């Protein structure tokens, strides 16, 4: 159907005068759906139980301060001073159960007063959200990833140290260790650490705790663990073997392992993909008194690699290869092991989502307790967003060898654009409050669908 131009084009004849109003207007109408979800899922009651011993610690109370922080992260705030922008937003106040939004200094003091005891309770809540999401799905396998990530800080931040940041080696930083549930894309743990520690510091204790907690909460489910080369230690192997889990662990090309000589002597390689070959061997590690199945991969590259993985194993006219090794107790093929380790990219994607859209990489204060609590609240917000998406009807993805997300999960930025950042007004026809949302037809249809799911 042909439309007339005057029904399409509009004219702008001048500037609109700007006036200010005290009407109950909001730019974040989708917060009401999240508020309902948190109430119906029991999260608010669990969060209140976390701070049960601090109910009267301030005029605002710990429950409301935590909810205000979660709401701030949901709408895209990344600094404490962004609370000023939300001071008159009625749905932000409703979400946080407040009539007056706290000042940034008030929130900063509350974060600093949240000690390790309450962070441990928040850690348990973080894990419970992920387990509850998993239980509500038809998934039957758990894949755990552990990895660290660098957060740059200022010069005067408590607990920050110069560490192993390859891009900014002179900047002090934190190096938190994170645990990831691959199937749902949620975090099972966040442990803040100074920037000068190795990835594997405290890894054995945290990994053992995670395995025990997973089995206690989820029962007898197939459990897999995959780790990068920083965790290649005797104690980690012994823990994984004693726990009876399937594991795959990247092994550095250490000379003392004695594998490089076997690679050099290898004549026949199995092709497992384009420009990719592999072979397996059962290798005795005398130093650790262990025998491991080690899968060796080599990838043909067009020229000399910056990683310099040629290792002088072959003469230059044999081509250039990047080598890697994985120790595993899995009995699957070399192709499946390669794909399984490639699935660790899902953890990197989750960390990128946290840093870019949920202020995980923000350092709000110069205090260790405050910054560690901020990281946990950011991770809890991420888990809640994933739980909201999965339980409100996210499409399931087919299972694969990579063991990554089993659901189609839009990014937080997409979710904000499509659902949260909708203009609305709180009206009171006949004295009863009503949220009137200015939304396109597609958004209206989605909101009604979410309302039905939340009511069910």
ABEGO torsion letter per residue (X at the ends): XBBBAAAABBBBABBBBBBBBABBBBABAAAAAAAAAAAAAGAAAAAAAAAAAAAAABAAEAAAAAAAAAAAAAAGBABAAAAAAAAABAAAAAAAGBABBBBAAAAAAAAAABBAAAAAAAAAAAAAAAAAAAAABABABBBBBBBBBBBBBBAABBGBBBBABAABAABBBBBBBBBBBAAAGBBABBBBBBAABBAABGAAAAAAAAAAAAAAAAEBBBBBBBBBAAABBAAAAAAAAAAGBBBBBBBBBBAAAGAAAAAAABABBBBAEBGBBBBBBBBBBAAAGBBBBBBBBBBBBABBBAAGAAGGABBAAAEBBBBBBBBBABABBAAAAAAAAAAAAAAAAAAAAAAAAAGAABBABABAAAAAAAAAAAAAAAAAAAAAAAAAGBBBBBBBAAGBBABBBBBAAAAAAAAABBBBBBBBBGGBBBBBBBBBAAAAAAAAAAAAAAAX
